[in-house]
Amino acid sequence: MTLEALDCPTARLSLSSVVNFRDAVGHPRPLAGHGGAALRPGQFYRSGTLDPDEADSSLLSGLPVSLVVDLRTPWEVERRPDRVPPGARYAHISVLGSGTQAEQAVYGHIPDPDEARESLRKLNRGFVTDPEQRDQFRAVFHAFAEADGAGPNGAVVFHCSYGKDRSGWTAAMLLFIAGVSDSDVLADYLLSNAFLAEVNRTRLEQAQAQDGPEAANARAPIFEVHPDYLGTGLAQVERDYGTVDEYLRRGLGLDEQVLGRLREKLLR
């Protein structure tokens, strides 16, 4: 359930030059966590590649941002580097690790739409089953917990290329840590489709022009998020760990000090 009465400008902050940029605790208003408490906006932002234009760079500088966590692969970073806000620390933590198998799920040859959908389900399963990826996610949440304290000087931006899969899983785990309901976590995850609608239309048109309609339509499911993508990862969590909390504690190795610090940042 969203908190309709809560009016928070930072939760509505959007950047026209950065795809899928939004407050990680809910848009346009923060969600409710443990005991119905409002989540604290302005602490965590999620997005696609962080390459703002001059106007949006000024907006980011006004937050201000203390830490940027780049979840992309080394290849993606080299191809399109971040523009880090002044005064912010940059941390590159490739959650897909150093191997190419997981990267292939997103960037490899896709013969048909069913294979495209399965590649995203496989990606989300890997967040749970792959030891290297779990190690990387542990590093991500430790970086979040160790960032500057709650308040205007503690804003963290985390992102992948389009802010929907790797960032979507990361944001979902943050919301679960804060006690957000399953339905609200899913609804927030699916917002990427609305934020990326225009970008995805352009991507599809470009793919059609370059590779033809059949090849473009085969890849189209990769451009979006679907309940089944996140659901596949969460089903794997249930099989392997029973609960999200146990996945965070045993799978990622996050102790109560780290989880408590994250709840302090997330909850009012």
Backbone as JSON, one array per atom type, in Angstrom:
{
  "sequence": "MTLEALDCPTARLSLSSVVNFRDAVGHPRPLAGHGGAALRPGQFYRSGTLDPDEADSSLLSGLPVSLVVDLRTPWEVERRPDRVPPGARYAHISVLGSGTQAEQAVYGHIPDPDEARESLRKLNRGFVTDPEQRDQFRAVFHAFAEADGAGPNGAVVFHCSYGKDRSGWTAAMLLFIAGVSDSDVLADYLLSNAFLAEVNRTRLEQAQAQDGPEAANARAPIFEVHPDYLGTGLAQVERDYGTVDEYLRRGLGLDEQVLGRLREKLLR",
  "N": [[0.85, -1.19, 0.0], [0.64, 2.13, -0.94], [1.58, 5.34, 0.45], [-0.62, 7.59, 0.25], [-1.04, 10.12, 1.28], [1.37, 11.24, 1.74], [3.62, 13.67, 0.81], [6.39, 14.12, -1.02], [8.99, 15.74, -2.4], [11.58, 14.75, -3.18], [11.13, 12.07, -3.67], [9.84, 12.17, -6.05], [11.68, 13.04, -7.82], [13.04, 13.23, -11.04], [15.14, 12.43, -13.81], [15.69, 13.57, -16.95], [17.67, 12.84, -18.71], [18.75, 10.48, -17.83], [18.04, 7.15, -17.89], [15.22, 5.52, -16.44], [15.45, 6.55, -13.84], [14.82, 6.84, -10.45], [13.5, 7.23, -7.08], [14.44, 4.7, -4.88], [12.77, 3.79, -2.88], [10.16, 4.02, -3.61], [7.84, 5.35, -5.98], [5.41, 7.66, -7.08], [5.56, 8.3, -4.42], [6.89, 7.39, -1.2], [6.89, 3.93, -0.17], [5.3, 1.76, 2.29], [6.8, 0.33, 5.16], [8.01, -1.87, 7.73], [5.59, -2.29, 10.24], [3.91, -0.43, 9.07], [5.31, 1.9, 8.77], [6.49, 4.82, 7.11], [8.77, 4.65, 4.42], [12.04, 6.1, 4.14], [12.59, 8.67, 1.98], [14.98, 9.75, -0.56], [17.37, 8.52, 0.1], [18.26, 6.24, -1.29], [18.7, 5.85, -4.7], [17.74, 4.52, -7.83], [18.72, 3.51, -11.15], [19.3, 3.59, -14.75], [22.31, 3.55, -16.75], [24.52, 5.98, -15.52], [24.75, 8.81, -16.84], [24.33, 11.75, -16.89], [23.06, 14.82, -18.42], [24.12, 18.31, -18.45], [22.18, 19.82, -17.07], [20.82, 17.87, -15.54], [22.97, 16.91, -14.11], [23.41, 19.01, -12.36], [21.1, 18.81, -10.8], [21.55, 16.34, -9.55], [23.83, 17.0, -8.09], [22.7, 18.6, -6.23], [21.52, 16.89, -4.42], [22.96, 15.92, -1.91], [24.84, 13.41, -3.75], [26.53, 10.75, -2.24], [27.64, 8.3, -2.86], [28.11, 6.24, -5.67], [27.08, 3.25, -6.98], [27.98, 1.04, -9.3], [26.61, -1.46, -11.08], [27.2, -2.81, -13.35], [28.78, -4.85, -15.95], [32.35, -5.17, -16.61], [32.78, -4.75, -19.38], [30.5, -3.25, -20.12], [30.91, -0.95, -18.61], [33.28, 0.06, -19.69], [32.42, 0.61, -22.24], [30.52, 2.61, -21.88], [31.09, 4.89, -19.8], [30.36, 6.07, -16.43], [29.2, 9.34, -15.39], [30.2, 10.69, -12.69], [28.77, 12.33, -9.9], [30.08, 15.4, -8.51], [32.15, 15.05, -5.66], [31.15, 12.58, -4.95], [31.74, 9.15, -4.18], [32.87, 6.47, -6.22], [31.93, 3.17, -6.88], [32.59, 0.23, -8.46], [30.9, -2.63, -8.86], [30.5, -5.49, -10.24], [27.72, -7.29, -10.51], [27.21, -9.53, -11.97], [29.54, -10.79, -11.9], [32.77, -12.02, -12.98], [32.59, -13.8, -15.02], [31.35, -14.86, -18.3], [29.01, -16.17, -18.82], [26.59, -15.44, -17.52], [26.37, -12.87, -18.52], [25.93, -13.44, -21.17], [23.29, -14.19, -21.14], [21.9, -11.86, -21.36], [23.05, -10.4, -23.45], [23.59, -12.13, -25.52], [22.9, -14.19, -28.49], [19.52, -14.37, -29.34], [17.06, -16.51, -30.2], [14.22, -16.59, -30.28], [11.11, -15.25, -28.86], [10.36, -16.78, -26.57], [12.79, -17.87, -25.71], [14.05, -15.51, -25.06], [12.55, -14.65, -22.86], [13.12, -16.77, -21.12], [15.84, -16.35, -20.76], [15.88, -14.11, -19.1], [14.59, -15.12, -16.88], [16.48, -17.02, -16.17], [18.6, -15.31, -15.57], [17.65, -14.08, -13.19], [17.41, -16.32, -11.54], [20.1, -16.89, -11.28], [20.99, -14.87, -9.58], [20.51, -15.94, -7.16], [21.5, -18.58, -7.12], [24.16, -18.6, -8.03], [27.36, -18.62, -6.74], [29.41, -16.66, -7.05], [27.99, -14.43, -7.9], [26.38, -14.02, -5.67], [28.37, -13.31, -3.84], [29.1, -10.85, -4.94], [26.73, -9.35, -4.65], [26.68, -9.32, -1.88], [28.82, -7.59, -1.42], [27.75, -5.27, -2.54], [25.6, -4.6, -0.78], [27.0, -4.26, 1.58], [28.48, -2.02, 0.86], [26.4, -0.18, 0.62], [25.52, -0.08, 3.29], [27.73, 1.0, 4.53], [27.96, 3.5, 3.5], [27.79, 7.13, 3.71], [25.94, 8.45, 6.49], [22.35, 8.37, 7.28], [20.25, 10.89, 5.91], [20.58, 14.12, 4.22], [23.19, 14.07, 3.22], [23.77, 11.5, 2.6], [22.98, 10.19, 0.24], [22.66, 7.5, -2.05], [23.32, 6.24, -5.23], [22.45, 3.56, -7.24], [22.99, 1.41, -10.02], [22.37, -0.28, -13.19], [22.54, -1.07, -16.65], [20.02, -0.43, -17.81], [18.53, -0.2, -15.56], [16.72, -2.13, -14.62], [16.86, -5.0, -14.25], [19.29, -6.14, -12.82], [19.45, -3.9, -11.13], [16.77, -3.93, -10.45], [16.49, -6.31, -8.94], [18.22, -5.69, -6.82], [16.95, -3.42, -5.73], [14.53, -4.58, -4.98], [15.39, -6.3, -2.92], [16.26, -4.4, -1.04], [13.79, -3.23, -0.42], [12.46, -5.43, 0.69], [14.07, -5.79, 2.96], [13.31, -3.55, 4.35], [10.75, -4.22, 5.02], [8.62, -4.07, 3.25], [5.58, -5.0, 1.59], [4.98, -8.03, -0.33], [3.4, -7.6, -2.62], [3.66, -4.85, -3.07], [6.39, -4.67, -3.52], [6.59, -6.05, -5.95], [4.96, -4.41, -7.57], [6.48, -2.06, -7.58], [8.78, -2.99, -8.84], [7.76, -3.51, -11.41], [7.34, -0.97, -12.37], [9.42, -0.19, -13.98], [8.73, -0.77, -16.6], [7.01, 1.3, -17.34], [8.69, 3.53, -17.02], [10.6, 3.01, -18.91], [9.31, 2.94, -21.3], [9.31, 4.71, -23.59], [12.04, 4.65, -24.3], [12.27, 1.94, -24.88], [10.59, 1.65, -27.09], [12.09, 3.02, -28.99], [14.41, 1.43, -29.0], [13.36, -0.97, -30.01], [12.53, -0.17, -32.57], [15.02, 0.5, -33.68], [16.27, -2.0, -33.6], [14.63, -3.42, -35.34], [15.17, -2.07, -37.73], [17.88, -2.65, -38.04], [18.22, -5.47, -37.79], [15.92, -6.67, -38.71], [12.35, -7.43, -38.55], [11.65, -9.96, -37.36], [13.9, -10.84, -35.84], [14.11, -8.65, -34.11], [11.66, -8.74, -32.72], [12.04, -11.13, -31.42], [13.88, -10.46, -29.45], [12.5, -8.6, -27.98], [11.16, -9.19, -25.43], [13.28, -8.96, -23.63], [13.66, -6.31, -23.24], [11.92, -5.46, -21.33], [10.44, -5.73, -18.0], [8.95, -8.43, -16.2], [6.42, -10.0, -14.21], [7.07, -12.7, -13.9], [9.83, -12.82, -14.17], [11.11, -11.62, -11.88], [9.68, -13.21, -10.1], [10.65, -15.78, -10.61], [13.25, -15.65, -9.56], [12.6, -15.2, -6.86], [11.19, -17.52, -6.29], [13.27, -19.33, -6.45], [14.76, -18.46, -4.28], [13.0, -19.26, -2.24], [13.1, -22.05, -2.56], [15.82, -22.6, -2.04], [16.49, -21.28, 0.35], [14.27, -20.75, 1.89], [13.18, -18.28, 2.95], [13.26, -14.75, 2.1], [14.68, -13.31, 3.99], [16.4, -15.26, 5.04], [17.87, -15.84, 2.76], [19.22, -13.39, 2.48], [20.7, -13.41, 4.85], [22.04, -15.98, 5.06], [22.61, -16.71, 2.39], [23.75, -14.37, 1.21], [25.29, -13.58, 3.31], [24.87, -11.46, 5.08], [25.06, -9.79, 8.1], [23.37, -9.0, 11.23], [24.16, -6.45, 11.96], [24.74, -5.14, 9.53], [22.24, -5.4, 8.2], [20.63, -4.07, 10.04], [21.71, -1.51, 9.9], [21.01, -0.82, 7.3], [18.22, -0.84, 7.54], [17.94, 1.33, 9.27], [18.65, 3.39, 7.54], [16.61, 3.19, 5.68], [14.13, 3.38, 6.94], [11.88, 5.62, 8.56]],
  "CA": [[0.0, 0.0, 0.0], [1.4, 3.38, -0.95], [1.12, 6.33, 1.41], [-1.12, 8.63, -0.64], [-1.04, 11.45, 1.89], [2.73, 11.72, 1.92], [4.11, 14.46, -0.32], [7.84, 14.21, -0.87], [9.58, 16.1, -3.68], [12.71, 13.93, -3.59], [10.64, 10.81, -4.19], [9.37, 12.41, -7.41], [12.78, 13.55, -8.64], [13.32, 12.46, -12.23], [16.18, 12.99, -14.65], [15.3, 13.27, -18.32], [18.8, 12.31, -19.46], [19.16, 9.21, -17.24], [16.87, 6.29, -18.01], [14.68, 4.77, -15.31], [15.94, 7.1, -12.57], [13.76, 7.11, -9.47], [13.8, 6.89, -5.7], [14.31, 3.25, -4.72], [11.77, 3.42, -1.87], [8.82, 4.19, -4.14], [7.58, 6.49, -6.86], [5.98, 8.97, -6.74], [5.63, 8.48, -2.97], [7.5, 6.23, -0.54], [6.07, 2.82, 0.25], [5.25, 1.52, 3.73], [7.61, -0.79, 5.59], [7.65, -2.54, 8.99], [4.62, -1.59, 11.08], [3.27, 0.64, 8.33], [6.12, 3.12, 8.79], [6.89, 5.31, 5.8], [10.18, 4.58, 4.11], [12.71, 7.39, 4.07], [13.03, 8.99, 0.62], [16.21, 10.51, -0.71], [18.53, 7.77, 0.57], [18.7, 5.34, -2.34], [18.13, 6.06, -6.02], [18.08, 3.49, -8.8], [18.66, 4.07, -12.5], [20.17, 3.03, -15.76], [23.64, 4.15, -16.82], [24.51, 7.33, -14.95], [25.45, 9.75, -17.73], [23.42, 12.9, -16.97], [23.49, 16.04, -19.07], [24.53, 19.34, -17.5], [21.06, 20.19, -16.2], [20.58, 16.81, -14.57], [24.13, 16.86, -13.21], [23.17, 20.0, -11.31], [20.09, 18.24, -9.9], [22.22, 15.32, -8.74], [24.73, 17.67, -7.16], [21.9, 19.19, -5.17], [20.95, 15.94, -3.46], [23.96, 15.48, -2.87], [25.12, 11.97, -3.79], [27.81, 10.4, -1.6], [28.16, 7.04, -3.4], [27.52, 5.64, -6.87], [27.42, 1.84, -7.1], [27.78, 0.64, -10.68], [26.42, -2.9, -11.06], [27.41, -3.33, -14.71], [29.98, -5.63, -16.25], [33.46, -4.33, -17.09], [32.55, -4.39, -20.79], [29.52, -2.16, -20.17], [31.53, 0.25, -18.04], [34.24, 0.58, -20.66], [31.67, 1.1, -23.4], [29.75, 3.81, -21.55], [31.44, 5.22, -18.41], [29.52, 6.97, -15.65], [29.59, 10.7, -15.02], [29.96, 10.65, -11.25], [28.57, 13.67, -9.34], [31.21, 15.9, -7.71], [32.15, 14.69, -4.25], [30.66, 11.22, -4.73], [32.65, 8.03, -4.37], [32.41, 5.52, -7.24], [32.25, 1.77, -6.62], [32.17, -0.67, -9.52], [30.7, -3.99, -8.35], [29.77, -6.22, -11.28], [26.98, -8.36, -9.83], [27.3, -10.74, -12.79], [30.86, -11.37, -11.69], [33.76, -11.9, -14.05], [32.31, -14.77, -16.08], [30.55, -14.38, -19.43], [27.8, -16.96, -19.0], [25.43, -14.63, -17.14], [26.29, -11.75, -19.45], [25.37, -13.97, -22.41], [21.84, -14.25, -21.0], [21.33, -10.56, -21.74], [23.63, -9.84, -24.67], [23.84, -13.14, -26.53], [21.93, -14.41, -29.55], [18.21, -14.78, -28.87], [16.37, -16.99, -31.4], [12.77, -16.39, -30.27], [10.66, -14.59, -27.62], [10.37, -17.7, -25.43], [14.17, -17.94, -25.24], [14.33, -14.22, -24.43], [11.96, -14.67, -21.51], [13.87, -17.72, -20.3], [17.14, -15.76, -20.42], [15.68, -13.23, -17.95], [14.33, -15.99, -15.72], [17.78, -17.58, -15.81], [19.36, -14.25, -14.93], [17.18, -13.91, -11.82], [17.82, -17.5, -10.76], [21.52, -16.79, -10.99], [21.21, -13.99, -8.43], [20.34, -16.77, -5.97], [22.24, -19.84, -7.15], [25.55, -18.44, -8.42], [28.12, -18.14, -5.58], [30.13, -15.43, -7.35], [27.02, -13.34, -7.91], [26.01, -13.75, -4.27], [29.48, -12.55, -3.25], [29.03, -9.48, -5.43], [25.61, -8.7, -3.99], [27.11, -9.04, -0.5], [29.64, -6.37, -1.48], [26.85, -4.14, -2.8], [24.86, -4.2, 0.42], [27.97, -3.72, 2.53], [28.77, -0.65, 0.43], [25.24, 0.63, 1.0], [25.49, 0.09, 4.75], [28.89, 1.78, 4.97], [27.9, 4.84, 2.92], [27.51, 8.18, 4.68], [24.74, 8.18, 7.26], [21.04, 8.83, 6.85], [20.16, 12.34, 5.82], [20.83, 14.64, 2.88], [24.55, 13.8, 2.75], [23.98, 10.07, 2.47], [22.29, 9.6, -0.91], [23.36, 6.48, -2.83], [22.74, 5.87, -6.52], [22.93, 2.29, -7.79], [22.43, 1.29, -11.37], [22.94, -1.13, -14.22], [22.44, -0.36, -17.92], [18.68, 0.14, -17.96], [17.93, -0.04, -14.23], [15.52, -2.95, -14.47], [17.08, -6.38, -13.83], [20.22, -6.14, -11.7], [18.96, -2.87, -10.22], [15.46, -4.35, -9.96], [16.69, -7.27, -7.86], [18.81, -4.97, -5.69], [15.91, -2.59, -5.13], [13.57, -5.47, -4.32], [15.96, -6.75, -1.66], [16.19, -3.27, -0.11], [12.41, -3.07, 0.04], [12.17, -6.53, 1.62], [14.76, -5.48, 4.21], [12.52, -2.52, 5.04], [9.46, -4.76, 5.42], [7.57, -3.77, 2.27], [4.82, -6.19, 1.24], [5.32, -8.68, -1.59], [2.67, -6.98, -3.73], [4.24, -3.54, -3.34], [7.7, -4.9, -4.12], [6.36, -6.4, -7.35], [4.46, -3.23, -8.28], [7.61, -1.15, -7.78], [9.62, -3.63, -9.85], [7.13, -3.39, -12.73], [7.36, 0.43, -12.82], [10.43, -0.01, -15.02], [8.1, -0.79, -17.91], [6.51, 2.65, -17.63], [9.82, 4.45, -17.12], [11.4, 2.67, -20.08], [8.43, 2.74, -22.46], [9.79, 5.46, -24.75], [13.34, 4.1, -24.67], [12.08, 0.62, -25.47], [10.06, 1.83, -28.44], [13.23, 3.38, -29.83], [15.27, 0.24, -29.13], [12.71, -1.93, -30.9], [12.61, 0.37, -33.93], [16.41, 0.36, -34.13], [16.53, -3.42, -33.83], [13.93, -3.79, -36.56], [15.89, -1.51, -38.87], [19.19, -3.26, -38.17], [18.2, -6.93, -37.87], [14.66, -7.17, -39.25], [11.27, -7.56, -37.55], [11.63, -11.23, -36.63], [14.95, -10.82, -34.83], [13.77, -7.62, -33.12], [10.58, -9.24, -31.87], [12.59, -12.2, -30.57], [14.58, -9.84, -28.33], [11.64, -7.62, -27.31], [10.91, -9.45, -24.0], [14.43, -8.57, -22.81], [13.61, -4.87, -23.0], [10.94, -5.18, -20.28], [10.39, -6.63, -16.85], [7.71, -9.2, -16.14], [6.32, -10.63, -12.88], [7.71, -14.01, -13.89], [11.29, -12.69, -14.04], [11.38, -11.5, -10.44], [9.07, -14.35, -9.44], [11.55, -16.93, -10.74], [14.3, -15.48, -8.57], [12.04, -15.37, -5.51], [10.89, -18.94, -6.12], [14.55, -19.98, -6.16], [15.04, -18.12, -2.87], [12.18, -20.12, -1.38], [13.62, -23.43, -2.64], [17.17, -22.74, -1.49], [16.68, -20.65, 1.66], [13.01, -20.68, 2.63], [12.67, -16.9, 3.01], [14.18, -13.71, 1.65], [15.56, -12.97, 5.11], [17.45, -16.27, 5.11], [18.74, -15.61, 1.6], [20.08, -12.26, 2.8], [21.61, -13.74, 5.94], [22.89, -17.15, 4.77], [23.06, -16.68, 1.01], [24.62, -13.22, 0.99], [26.18, -13.41, 4.45], [24.67, -10.16, 5.73], [24.75, -9.98, 9.51], [22.36, -8.08, 11.75], [24.69, -5.1, 11.97], [24.54, -4.59, 8.19], [20.81, -5.29, 7.96], [20.12, -3.01, 10.91], [22.15, -0.22, 9.36], [20.19, -0.56, 6.12], [16.87, -0.47, 8.0], [18.04, 2.7, 9.78], [18.65, 4.31, 6.4], [15.39, 3.06, 4.89], [12.9, 3.63, 7.72], [11.84, 6.89, 9.28]],
  "C": [[0.88, 1.24, 0.0], [0.79, 4.36, 0.02], [0.65, 7.56, 0.63], [-1.01, 10.02, -0.05], [0.36, 12.05, 1.98], [3.21, 12.43, 0.67], [5.59, 14.69, -0.14], [8.48, 14.52, -2.2], [10.72, 15.2, -4.11], [12.26, 12.59, -4.15], [10.18, 10.96, -5.63], [10.48, 12.9, -8.34], [12.99, 12.64, -9.85], [14.36, 13.2, -13.06], [15.87, 12.59, -16.09], [16.42, 12.62, -19.12], [19.33, 10.99, -18.91], [17.95, 8.29, -17.22], [16.52, 5.63, -16.68], [15.2, 5.25, -13.96], [14.76, 7.37, -11.66], [14.22, 6.72, -8.07], [13.51, 5.41, -5.49], [13.27, 2.85, -3.69], [10.35, 3.69, -2.34], [8.68, 5.44, -4.98], [6.08, 6.49, -7.18], [6.09, 9.22, -5.24], [6.22, 7.23, -2.34], [6.47, 5.17, -0.15], [6.09, 2.7, 1.78], [6.05, 0.27, 4.06], [7.09, -1.41, 6.87], [6.69, -1.67, 9.8], [3.9, -0.45, 10.38], [4.06, 1.92, 8.28], [6.51, 3.51, 7.36], [8.39, 5.12, 5.6], [10.75, 5.97, 3.9], [13.16, 7.67, 2.64], [14.37, 9.7, 0.62], [17.46, 9.81, -0.23], [19.14, 6.9, -0.52], [17.95, 5.67, -3.63], [18.62, 4.95, -6.94], [17.94, 4.06, -10.2], [19.35, 3.15, -13.49], [21.51, 3.75, -15.72], [23.61, 5.62, -16.4], [25.36, 8.26, -15.81], [24.59, 10.99, -17.95], [23.99, 14.03, -17.82], [23.77, 17.11, -18.01], [23.41, 19.71, -16.54], [20.81, 19.14, -15.13], [21.77, 16.61, -13.63], [23.97, 17.85, -12.07], [22.14, 19.5, -10.32], [20.72, 17.2, -8.99], [23.14, 15.95, -7.7], [23.96, 18.28, -5.99], [21.36, 18.19, -4.17], [21.64, 15.97, -2.09], [24.15, 13.97, -2.78], [26.48, 11.7, -3.16], [28.45, 9.17, -2.23], [27.38, 6.65, -4.64], [28.01, 4.2, -6.95], [27.0, 1.37, -8.49], [27.76, -0.89, -10.74], [26.77, -3.57, -12.39], [28.69, -4.15, -14.83], [31.11, -4.7, -16.68], [33.28, -3.88, -18.54], [31.58, -3.22, -20.9], [30.12, -0.85, -19.66], [32.48, 0.89, -19.03], [33.51, 1.22, -21.85], [30.98, 2.42, -23.12], [30.0, 4.18, -20.09], [30.41, 6.14, -17.76], [30.08, 8.39, -15.63], [29.23, 10.85, -13.54], [29.8, 12.07, -10.71], [29.78, 14.11, -8.51], [31.07, 15.51, -6.24], [31.68, 13.29, -3.95], [31.76, 10.2, -4.96], [32.04, 7.06, -5.37], [32.86, 4.12, -6.87], [31.7, 0.93, -7.76], [32.11, -2.08, -8.96], [29.86, -4.73, -9.38], [29.04, -7.4, -10.65], [26.91, -9.63, -10.67], [28.67, -11.38, -12.69], [31.75, -11.2, -12.91], [33.47, -12.83, -15.21], [31.41, -14.18, -17.16], [29.23, -15.11, -19.57], [26.55, -16.15, -18.66], [25.25, -13.45, -18.09], [25.66, -12.2, -20.77], [23.85, -14.03, -22.36], [21.18, -12.97, -21.45], [21.79, -10.13, -23.12], [23.84, -10.87, -25.78], [22.74, -13.24, -27.58], [20.64, -14.96, -28.96], [17.38, -15.22, -30.07], [14.88, -16.7, -31.45], [12.36, -15.77, -28.93], [10.68, -15.5, -26.39], [11.78, -17.81, -24.84], [14.57, -16.63, -24.56], [13.78, -14.19, -23.0], [12.71, -15.61, -20.59], [15.23, -17.16, -19.9], [17.02, -14.83, -19.22], [15.32, -14.02, -16.7], [15.65, -16.59, -15.22], [18.64, -16.55, -15.09], [18.96, -14.1, -13.46], [17.46, -15.13, -10.95], [19.28, -17.41, -10.36], [21.84, -15.88, -9.82], [21.16, -14.79, -7.13], [21.3, -17.94, -5.96], [23.73, -19.68, -7.4], [26.37, -17.88, -7.25], [28.85, -16.83, -5.85], [29.17, -14.24, -7.36], [26.56, -13.01, -6.49], [27.11, -12.97, -3.57], [29.41, -11.08, -3.67], [27.87, -8.72, -4.8], [25.93, -8.41, -2.51], [27.92, -7.75, -0.47], [28.78, -5.14, -1.72], [26.18, -3.68, -1.52], [25.79, -3.74, 1.54], [28.32, -2.28, 2.15], [27.62, 0.29, 0.79], [25.27, 0.94, 2.5], [26.6, 1.01, 5.23], [28.92, 3.19, 4.39], [27.58, 5.85, 4.01], [26.12, 8.0, 5.27], [23.46, 8.75, 6.68], [20.97, 10.35, 6.88], [20.59, 12.82, 4.45], [22.23, 14.36, 2.35], [24.81, 12.33, 2.48], [23.37, 9.43, 1.26], [23.21, 8.65, -1.68], [22.59, 6.27, -4.13], [23.32, 4.53, -6.93], [22.25, 2.05, -9.13], [23.09, 0.18, -12.15], [22.77, -0.39, -15.54], [21.08, 0.3, -18.13], [17.91, 0.19, -16.65], [16.76, -0.96, -13.96], [15.76, -4.36, -13.91], [18.01, -6.47, -12.63], [19.81, -5.09, -10.67], [17.61, -3.26, -9.64], [15.56, -5.34, -8.82], [17.24, -6.57, -6.62], [17.77, -4.14, -4.97], [14.88, -3.44, -4.39], [14.1, -5.95, -2.97], [15.97, -5.63, -0.62], [14.79, -3.11, 0.45], [12.01, -4.2, 0.98], [12.85, -6.3, 2.96], [13.96, -4.48, 5.03], [11.13, -3.01, 5.44], [8.32, -4.43, 4.49], [6.88, -5.07, 1.85], [5.24, -6.74, -0.12], [4.66, -7.96, -2.77], [3.24, -5.61, -4.07], [5.64, -3.66, -3.94], [7.54, -5.21, -5.61], [5.89, -5.19, -8.15], [5.58, -2.24, -8.56], [8.55, -1.69, -8.85], [9.07, -3.39, -11.25], [7.07, -1.95, -13.24], [8.41, 0.67, -13.9], [9.81, -0.01, -16.41], [7.57, 0.58, -18.31], [7.66, 3.62, -17.84], [10.63, 4.23, -18.39], [10.58, 2.6, -21.37], [8.95, 3.45, -23.71], [11.13, 4.93, -25.24], [13.17, 2.77, -25.38], [11.46, 0.69, -26.86], [11.19, 2.16, -29.42], [14.14, 2.17, -30.05], [14.67, -0.78, -30.09], [12.77, -1.46, -32.35], [14.02, 0.23, -34.49], [16.75, -1.09, -34.44], [15.84, -3.91, -35.1], [14.67, -3.3, -37.8], [17.21, -2.23, -39.12], [19.12, -4.75, -38.48], [16.94, -7.51, -38.48], [13.64, -7.41, -38.17], [11.32, -8.84, -36.74], [12.68, -11.25, -35.52], [14.65, -9.81, -33.74], [12.69, -8.11, -32.18], [11.05, -10.37, -30.96], [13.25, -11.63, -29.33], [13.68, -8.94, -27.48], [11.39, -7.93, -25.84], [12.07, -9.07, -23.09], [14.38, -7.1, -22.45], [12.76, -4.53, -21.77], [11.21, -6.03, -19.04], [9.02, -7.29, -16.84], [7.62, -9.84, -14.75], [7.06, -11.96, -12.79], [9.22, -13.93, -13.74], [11.68, -12.61, -12.57], [10.86, -12.72, -9.7], [9.94, -15.6, -9.49], [12.68, -16.84, -9.72], [13.79, -15.72, -7.15], [11.65, -16.82, -5.25], [12.16, -19.73, -5.83], [15.0, -19.69, -4.74], [14.28, -19.05, -1.94], [12.71, -21.55, -1.39], [14.93, -23.58, -1.89], [17.3, -22.28, -0.05], [15.41, -20.55, 2.49], [12.39, -19.3, 2.6], [13.71, -15.94, 2.45], [15.16, -13.36, 2.76], [16.71, -13.97, 5.23], [18.4, -16.2, 3.92], [19.72, -14.47, 1.89], [21.12, -12.64, 3.84], [22.57, -14.88, 5.57], [23.45, -17.11, 3.36], [24.05, -15.57, 0.73], [25.56, -12.97, 2.16], [26.07, -12.05, 5.12], [24.29, -10.38, 7.18], [23.78, -8.9, 9.97], [22.87, -6.65, 11.79], [24.47, -4.42, 10.61], [23.06, -4.39, 7.91], [20.19, -4.18, 8.79], [20.49, -1.63, 10.4], [21.32, 0.14, 8.12], [18.77, -0.17, 6.53], [16.87, 0.94, 8.58], [17.98, 3.72, 8.64], [17.29, 4.34, 5.71], [14.14, 3.52, 5.63], [13.0, 4.94, 8.46], [11.93, 6.67, 10.77]]
}
